[in-house]
Amino acid sequence: KLNEHRALQHMSIRATNTAAARDVQSTLDTIFKMLDSLAVRTGIYTCLFASRGHVYDTAQATWSGTDNVMDFWEDVVQMEADKIT
């Protein structure tokens, strides 16, 4: 029962928008590091876009790309990643 409670607390909604924004940034930093490691280990390139889910969210939209995958957006789609986010 204690483990269930801890799991629920870990996945629960943050009390403030500031706390949620910190959680977002921390989680995204971890994901970005994992994607960079994946690129090194396997040679696969990824790009990730993260956006707000609500108008009052304080987390900024952001993107990350491994190696030169972001050139795809400029060369093929003819848009910069900053304009997409």
Secondary structure, DSSP 8 states (H G I E B T S, - for coil): -HHHHHHHHHHS--SSHHHHHHHHHHHHHHHHHHHHHHHHHH----EEEE--SSTT-----EEEESTTTHHHIIIII---HHHH-
